Amino acid sequence: MTFYVFFYILLLTKEEMGVKRKDIIKKLAEAGFTFAEGANHTKAYDRQGVYRTAIGRHTEINERTVKNIEKQTGVKLH
């Protein structure tokens, strides 16, 4: 029974993990954003060259951070 509980929690965690970083970069690039690599984050600039947000170097970006990036950039990411 313990295995099933663990497996269920694992499935819930995977569903709530977020969005892949490469997908965020791709969608922002399609919207006309440019990028500069910082020490720990990728900085995103809009078409006018105005800094809009930073994207961490994690494989998966959690949902709360994705929502903040959407607010800062105005681009729907999922």
Sequence and secondary structure as in RCSB ss.txt:
>XXXX:A:sequence
MTFYVFFYILLLTKEEMGVKRKDIIKKLAEAGFTFAEGANHTKAYDRQGVYRTAIGRHTEINERTVKNIEKQTGV
KLH
>XXXX:A:secstr
 HHHHHHHHHHHHHHTS EEHHHHHHHHHHTT EEEE SSEEEEE TT  EEEEEES SEE HHHHHHHHHHH  
   
